């Protein structure tokens, strides 16, 4: 569905010395520096996938999304999505596309949400029965019923983001780009947005590309992640694989009745041991053997295996690969 091949994109950025003198000099002699936003970026995404695109600020995530949206034209390389080149076939291509930018809006600030939705219906030329079905579904699942007659400027951030998500789906796109869709949202709003994204992906087969700094979004929604750094693709694979590649250690917590003598299976390091609970550190490959030995000598009531927090894993990978977090 989506194929990027050797995409590159750079920008010329003006340099200016600080202060009034620097501002005056820049009027007569302006210097520029070149910033490489993307370098030889290639990947393929199949129809119906839900992909997380992650990376530090300046990694090239938003630039890649804008190229795939047809907003930017790359300096080199090829991009084909749904059989279209986004920046060449823009009018036909956008019929397949929904986009939500967390810090931008496609709705109108001073008019009721319902009027914005109807204007989007006319822009995309959505047939009335289809529009009414999509609107009803979005209103019910995102709980927008009480918001439709309220101007956008009077809504909270969480309410606005739910309306933005609904607006991007009124024309039944096959592909949805979400750039920081949960930024600044409270826990309840995040849960509602995540649930809806998962529902349209699983039940309707909408392909979703999610860029985010919120690792809870990744763990709740995605199975495959693309890690970008300095405009390059650093990792493409499963989220669990990212954790295993960077840190294969596991924390094993066991619970048992009463006070038992510490048991340390081979390959484990004892971290804590007190009445009713033991905590050990081991490698992922040794977890099964450790649990088997512990269960053979202890009346276990519960066992928990945890990997390193994904935030820590990603931060370590950034540091190892020399990209700024």
TORBA-252723 format. One record per atom (N, C-alpha, C, O): x, y, z; residue in one letter. Coordinates in steps of 0.05 Angstrom, whole numbers, plus 5000, padded with zeros to 4 digits. Example, Ala and Ser with C-alpha at 12.3 -4.5 7.8 and 13.67 -1.06 7.14 Angstrom:
BEGIN
526448865156A;524649105156A;526449345156A;528549345169A;525749555142S;527349795143S;525850015157S;526850235161S;
***
This chain:
BEGIN
501649765000X;500050005000X;501750255000X;501250444985X;503850255017X;505650485019X;508450395014X;509450215028X;509750514995X;512550444989X;514250704987X;513650864969X;516150735004X;518150945002X;520850824994X;521650635006X;522050944974X;524650834965X;526651064962X;526451234944X;528651064979X;530951244978X;530051544978X;531051704962X;528151604996X;527151874998X;529152055012X;530251985033X;529652295001X;531352485015X;530052765013X;528552824995X;530552925034X;529353195035X;531153365052X;531853295075X;531853605042X;533453795057X;532254075055X;530654125037X;532854245074X;531854515076X;534154715079X;536154655092X;533854945066X;535755165071X;534655335093X;532455435092X;536355375114X;535555525137X;537355775140X;539755745139X;536156005142X;537656255144X;539156265171X;538056195192X;541656355170X;543256405194X;543356705200X;543556865182X;543256775226X;543357055233X;544757085259X;544256945279X;546657275260X;547957335285X;546057465305X;544157595296X;546457435331X;544657545351X;544857845352X;546857965344X;542757975362X;542758265367X;541858425343X;541358325322X;541658685348X;540758875327X;542758885304X;541858895281X;545358875310X;547358885288X;547058645270X;547358665246X;546558415282X;546258165266X;543758185249X;543858095226X;541558305259X;539158335243X;539658525219X;538658465197X;541158735224X;541658925202X;543458795181X;542958835157X;545558655190X;547358525170X;545858315153X;546358285130X;543958185166X;542457975151X;540658095129X;539857955111X;540058355131X;538458485110X;540058505084X;538858505062X;542658535087X;544358585063X;545958345055X;546658305031X;546558175074X;548157935068X;547157705085X;547957665108X;545457535073X;544257315087X;545757055081X;546256995058X;546456915102X;547756655099X;545756425106X;543856465121X;546256205093X;544455975097X;546055725104X;548455705098X;544755545118X;545855275122X;543755075113X;541355125113X;544654845105X;542954635095X;542454425117X;544354325129X;539954365122X;539154165142X;537953925127X;536053945112X;539253695131X;538153445118X;536053325136X;536653225158X;533553345128X;531353245144X;530952945140X;530452795159X;531352845115X;531152565109X;533452485091X;534252625073X;534552245097X;536852145081X;536351855074X;536451675091X;535851795049X;535651525038X;533651355054X;534251135063X;531251465058X;529251335074X;527651145057X;526451215037X;527550885066X;526050685050X;524550505070X;525650415090X;522050445064X;520550245079X;517950185063X;517150325045X;516649965071X;514149875059X;512049825081X;512749695101X;509649905077X;507449865096X;505149735081X;504249845060X;504149505091X;501949365078X;499249475086X;499049615106X;497249405071X;494549505077X;493549385103X;493949145109X;492349555120X;491149465145X;493049465168X;492349385190X;495549545164X;497449555187X;497049805204X;495950005195X;497849785229X;497850005248X;500750045257X;501749895273X;501950255247X;504850295250X;505450525268X;504150735266X;507350495286X;508350715303X;510850825291X;512750675285X;511051085287X;513451215277X;514551385299X;513351585308X;516951315309X;518051455332X;520851555326X;522151485306X;521851725343X;524451845340X;524552105356X;522552215363X;526952205362X;527252455377X;526352695360X;525952665336X;526152925372X;525453165357X;527553215336X;529953195341X;526653275311X;528453325290X;529353075275X;531053085258X;528052845281X;528852595269X;527852575240X;528952415225X;525752725233X;524652715206X;521952595204X;520952545182X;520652545227X;518052415227X;515952585213X;514552485195X;515652835221X;513653005209X;514153055180X;512353075164X;516753085173X;517453115144X;516552875128X;515552915106X;517052635138X;516152395124X;513152385121X;512152315100X;511652465142X;508752465141X;507852675120X;505952615104X;509152905119X;508353115100X;508953025071X;507453095053X;511052885067X;511652775040X;509552575032X;508552575010X;508852395051X;506852195045X;504052315042X;502352195030X;503652545054X;501052685051X;500952845025X;498752935017X;503152885012X;503253044988X;503653344993X;503553504974X;504153415018X;504653705025X;507453785016X;507754015006X;509453615019X;512153675011X;512953494988X;512053274985X;514753604971X;515953454949X;518853384957X;520353564964X;519553124956X;522353054964X;524353144944X;523753194921X;526953164952X;529053224934X;529752994916X;530653034893X;529452754926X;530052514911X;528652274922X;527552284944X;528552054906X;527251814914X;524451794903X;523451974889X;523151564910X;520451514900X;518551444923X;519351324943X;516051524919X;513951464939X;511351394924X;510451554908X;510251154930X;507751074918X;505850984940X;506550814956X;503451104941X;501451034961X;498850994947X;497851174933X;497550764952X;494950704939X;495050744909X;493050814897X;497350684897X;497650714868X;498151004859X;498251044835X;498451194877X;498851474870X;501551574880X;502651474900X;502651764866X;504951924876X;503652164890X;502552334877X;503952184916X;502252384931X;502452674921X;500352804920X;504752774914X;504953054907X;504253104877X;503953334869X;504052884861X;503252914833X;500252874829X;499053014813X;499152674843X;496352604840X;494752694864X;492952544873X;495252934873X;494253014899X;491153004901X;490052914921X;489753104881X;486853124882X;485552844885X;483752804901X;486552654868X;485452384870X;486452234895X;484952084907X;488952294902X;490152154925X;488752214951X;488352034968X;488152474956X;487152554983X;484352434988X;483452445011X;482952334968X;480452194973X;480851944991X;479051855004X;483251834990X;483951605006X;485151665033X;485751485048X;485551915039X;487252005061X;485752165082X;484152335076X;486352095108X;485552255130X;487952335146X;489752165150X;488052585156X;490452675170X;489652825195X;487752995194X;490952775217X;490552925242X;493353015252X;494952845259X;493853275252X;496253385264X;495553495291X;493753665294X;496953395312X;496253455339X;496153755346X;494653845363X;497753915332X;497954205338X;496854375315X;497354615313X;495354245296X;493954395274X;491054305274X;490354105286X;489454465261X;486554405259X;485554415231X;486454585215X;483754245224X;482354255198X;479554355201X;478054385182X;478754425226X;476154525232X;476254825235X;478354945238X;473854955234X;473755245234X;473255355262X;471455255276X;474855545270X;475055635297X;472455745309X;471755685332X;471055895293X;468756045304X;466055935297X;463956055303X;465955705284X;463355585276X;462855335291X;464755205300X;460355255294X;459754995308X;461054755294X;461454765269X;461654555309X;462954315298X;461254195276X;462454105256X;458654195279X;456954075258X;457354215231X;457454085210X;457654485232X;458054635207X;460754565194X;460954545170X;462754535211X;465454455200X;465254185187X;466454135166X;463853995200X;463553725188X;462153735161X;462853605142X;460053905160X;458553925135X;460254055112X;459953985089X;461954235120X;463754355100X;465754145090X;466254145066X;466753985108X;468553765100X;467153565082X;468253465063X;464553515088X;462953345070X;462853455042X;463153305023X;462453715039X;462353835013X;465153834999X;465253794975X;467253885014X;469953895003X;470653614991X;471753604969X;470053405006X;470653134997X;468453014979X;468752784970X;466253164976X;464053064959X;462952794969X;462652604953X;462452774995X;461552535007X;458452515003X;457052705008X;457552294993X;454652254990X;453252265017X;454352175037X;450852375017X;449452425042X;449052175060X;449552185084X;448051955048X;447751715065X;450351625078X;450451545102X;452551635063X;455151555073X;456051745095X;457151665115X;455652005090X;456352205110X;454852165136X;456052175157X;452252125134X;450652085158X;451451835174X;451451835198X;452151625159X;453051375173X;455651425187X;455951355211X;457651545174X;460251595186X;459951795210X;461251755230X;458251995206X;457952195228X;456652055252X;457552105275X;454651895248X;453351755271X;455351575285X;455351575310X;456951425270X;458951245283X;460951405299X;461551325322X;461951625288X;463951785302X;462751915327X;464051915348X;460352015325X;459052145347X;458651955370X;459052015394X;457751705364X;457251505385X;459851415398X;459951395422X;461851345382X;464251225393X;466151425406X;467551355424X;466051675396X;467751885408X;466252075427X;467352265438X;463652015431X;461952165450X;461952465443X;462752625459X;461052525419X;461152795409X;458352925409X;458053155401X;456252785418X;453552875415X;453053155427X;451653315415X;454253215450X;453853465463X;455653685452X;455453915461X;457453625433X;459353815423X;458653925396X;459854125387X;456853795381X;456453865353X;455554155348X;456154265327X;454054275367X;453054545364X;454854755378X;453954975382X;457254675386X;459054855400X;461354935382X;462454765368X;462055195381X;464355275365X;466955145375X;467155095399X;468755105357X;471254975364X;472755125385X;473955005403X;472655395385X;474255545404X;473255515433X;474755575452X;470855405437X;469855365464X;470355085475X;469555025497X;471654925460X;472154645468X;474854625482X;476754775477X;475054425499X;477654365512X;479454215491X;478454145470X;481954185498X;483854055479X;482953775473X;483053685450X;482153625494X;481253355489X;478853335472X;478653165455X;476953515476X;474553525459X;475153595431X;474053475412X;477053785427X;477853855400X;479153625385X;478553585361X;480853475399X;482253255386X;480353035378X;480652915357X;478352985394X;476252785386X;474752885361X;474052715344X;474153135360X;472753245337X;474553235312X;473653185290X;477153295316X;479053285293X;479152995282X;479252965258X;479252805300X;479352525291X;476852455275X;477052315255X;474552535285X;472052485271X;472052615243X;471252495224X;472952875242X;473053015217X;474752885196X;474252905172X;476952755205X;478752625186X;477652365175X;478752255156X;475352265186X;474352005178X;471652025164X;470451815158X;470552265160X;467952295149X;467752195120X;465552125111X;469952195105X;469952105077X;470951825074X;471651745052X;471051665096X;471851385095X;474551335082X;474751195062X;476751465093X;479351425080X;480451145085X;479751015105X;482051045067X;483450795070X;485950815087X;487050625097X;486951065089X;489451115102X;489251355121X;488051555114X;490251325146X;490051535166X;492751595177X;494151415188X;493651855175X;496151945187X;495452095212X;493952285212X;496652015235X;496152145260X;498852245271X;500552085279X;499152505272X;501652635282X;501152745310X;499852955312X;502152605330X;501752685358X;498752725365X;498052945374X;497052525360X;494152575364X;493352595394X;491152695399X;495052495412X;494252505441X;495852715457X;495752705481X;497252895443X;498953085457X;497153265475X;495253385465X;497853275500X;496453445519X;493853345529X;492453495543X;493053105521X;490453005529X;490452885557X;492552785566X;488252895571X;487952755597X;487652455592X;487252365570X;487752305614X;487652015612X;485051905599X;485151725583X;482852035606X;480251945595X;480151995565X;479251815550X;481052225556X;480952295528X;482952115512X;482252025490X;485252065524X;487151885510X;485951605506X;486251485485X;484651505527X;483451235525X;481351235503X;481151035487X;479651445501X;477551455481X;478751455453X;477851325434X;480851625449X;482151645423X;483551385415X;483251295392X;484951255434X;486351005428X;484350785421X;484750635402X;482150775436X;480150565430X;478950595402X;478450395389X;478450845394X;477250895368X;479150825346X;478450715326X;481750895349X;483750835329X;483950535326X;484050435303X;484050395347X;484250095346X;481749985332X;482049795316X;479450095338X;476949985327X;476850025296X;476149835282X;477650255286X;477450295257X;479650135242X;479350065219X;481850085256X;483949925244X;483149635242X;483449505222X;482049525264X;481449235265X;478849175249X;478848985234X;476749335253X;474149275242X;473749375214X;472149265199X;475149585206X;474749705180X;477249695162X;477149765139X;479449595173X;481849555157X;483249805149X;484749805129X;482750035163X;484050285157X;487050265165X;487650185187X;488750325146X;491650325152X;492350585167X;491650805159X;493750555190X;494250785208X;497250805212X;498650615218X;498251055208X;501051115215X;500951325237X;499951545234X;502151255260X;501951415284X;504751515292X;506551355297X;505151775292X;507651885303X;507151995331X;505252145334X;508851925350X;508252005377X;510851995394X;512651845388X;510952155415X;512952125436X;511851985460X;513351935479X;509251925460X;507951785482X;508151485479X;506751375462X;509951365494X;510351075491X;507950915499X;507650685491X;506251025515X;503750885522X;501950845498X;500650645495X;502051045479X;500551015454X;501750775438X;500250615427X;504350755437X;505550535422X;504850265434X;504050085419X;505050235460X;504449985473X;501549905471X;500849675470X;499750115471X;496850055470X;495949985441X;493949845438X;497350095421X;496250075394X;497949915374X;496849775358X;500549945375X;502249855352X;503549585359X;504149525382X;504149435337X;505749195339X;508449245324X;510449115331X;508349415305X;510849475289X;511549765292X;509749935291X;514049825295X;514950105298X;517250165278X;518849995271X;517250415268X;519450515252X;520850725269X;519650925278X;523450685274X;524950865291X;526751035272X;528450925258X;526351295272X;527851485256X;529851645273X;529251705296X;532151705262X;534051875275X;535852005255X;536951875237X;536152265257X;537652425237X;536852365209X;538452355191X;534252335205X;533152295178X;533452025167X;532751975143X;534451825182X;534851555172X;533151365188X;532451415211X;532651135175X;531150915188X;533150745204X;534950625193X;532850755231X;534650605248X;533650335256X;535250155262X;530950295257X;529850045265X;527050015252X;525550205251X;526449775243X;523849715232X;523149435241X;524249235232X;521249415259X;520449155269X;518549175292X;517349385297X;518148955306X;516248935328X;517149105352X;519549135356X;515249205367X;515849365391X;517349195411X;519249285424X;516448945415X;517848765433X;520648705424X;522448665440X;520948685397X;523648635386X;525548865391X;527948825395X;524449115392X;526049345398X;527049325427X;529449385432X;525349235445X;526149205473X;528248975475X;530249005489X;527848755461X;529648525463X;532348595451X;534448515461X;532348755429X;534848825416X;536549005433X;539048975433X;535349175449X;536849375465X;537349275493X;539449335504X;535549115504X;535849035532X;534248775536X;531748775537X;535648545537X;534248285539X;533748205568X;532747985573X;534348375588X;533948305616X;530948315623X;529448465611X;530248155642X;527448145652X;527448145683X;529348045696X;525448275693X;525048275722X;522848065729X;520648085719X;523547875746X;521747655753X;520847695782X;522447685800X;518247735785X;517147775812X;515347535819X;513447475804X;515947405841X;514447165849X;513147225877X;514347355893X;510747115880X;509347145906X;508646875917X;507946685902X;508846845943X;508446585957X;507446645985X;507846855996X;506046445997X;505046486024X;507346466045X;509046296042X;507146636065X;509046606088X;511846696081X;512346836061X;513746606098X;516546676095X;518046436085X;517946226098X;519446456063X;520946246051X;523846326048X;524446566046X;525646126049X;528446186045X;528846276016X;527546185998X;530746466012X;531346565984X;532246335966X;533846165974X;531146335942X;531846135921X;532946295897X;531546475887X;535346235889X;536546375866X;537246185844X;539346045845X;535546155824X;536045985801X;538546065786X;539346305788X;539745885772X;542145945756X;541546165735X;539546155721X;543346355734X;542946575714X;541346805725X;540846995710X;540446795750X;538847005762X;540447155783X;542347055795X;539647405787X;540847575808X;538647655827X;536547755818X;538947615853X;536947675872X;536847975878X;538948085886X;534548105874X;534348395879X;532948445906X;533748625921X;530848295911X;529348325936X;528248055945X;527747885929X;528048025971X;526747785982X;525747846010X;527247886028X;523147846013X;521947886039X;519347726040X;518647586021X;518047736062X;515747556067X;513647596044X;512447806040X;513147376030X;511047376010X;511947455982X;510447415963X;514347565979X;515147665953X;518147635948X;519747675966X;518847555923X;521647545915X;521947685888X;520247645870X;524047835884X;524547975859X;527347895849X;529347935863X;527447795824X;530047705813X;530347835785X;528447905772X;532847865777X;533547965751X;534847735735X;536547595745X;533947705710X;535047495693X;534847575664X;533747785657X;535947405646X;535747445618X;533147325607X;532147135618X;532147435585X;529647335573X;529747045567X;527746905571X;532046945558X;532246665551X;532246475575X;531646245572X;532746585599X;532846415623X;530346425640X;530146305661X;528346585631X;525946615647X;524446355652X;523746295675X;523946205631X;522445955634X;523745755654X;522445645671X;526445725651X;527845545669X;527745645698X;527545495717X;527945915701X;527846025728X;525145985741X;524945915765X;523046025726X;520345975737X;519945685744X;518745615765X;520945505727X;520645215732X;522045135758X;520944985774X;524445245763X;525845175788X;524545295812X;524245165833X;523645545809X;522245675832X;519645525839X;519045485863X;518145445819X;515545315825X;516045035836X;514244925850X;518344915831X;518944655842X;519544655872X;519144455886X;520544885882X;521344895910X;519645095927X;519945105951X;517845255913X;516245445928X;513345415920X;512745355897X;511445455939X;508545445932X;507745715920X;506445875934X;508445765895X;507946025883X;504946075880X;503445895872X;504146325885X;501346405881X;501146595857X;498946635847X;503346725849X;503246915827X;506146955816X;508046955831X;506346985790X;508847035777X;508547265757X;506647255741X;510247465758X;510147695739X;512847725726X;514947725739X;512847745699X;515347795684X;515148065670X;513248105655X;517048235674X;516948505662X;519648565648X;521748505659X;519448685625X;521848795612X;522449075621X;520949185637X;524549185611X;525249465618X;523049645607X;521949595586X;522449865621X;520550055609X;521350145582X;523650205577X;519450165563X;520050225535X;521350505533X;522950545515X;520650685551X;521950955551X;524950925554X;526451055540X;525750755574X;528650715579X;529950585555X;532250655548X;528550385543X;529750245521X;530250435497X;532450425485X;528250605491X;528550785469X;530750995474X;532351065457X;530851095499X;532951285506X;535751165503X;537551305494X;536050915512X;538650785509X;539350755479X;541650785471X;537350685463X;537850645434X;538750905421X;540550915405X;537351125429X;538151385418X;541051445425X;542551535408X;541751395450X;544551455459X;546551275444X;548651375435X;545951025441X;547750835428X;548150905398X;550350885388X;546050995386X;546151065357X;546951345352X;547151435329X;547451505373X;548351775370X;546251975360X;546952165347X;543751915367X;541652115360X;540652235386X;540452105407X;539952495385X;539252635409X;536452585417X;534652595401X;536052515442X;533352465453X;532052725462X;529752715472X;
***
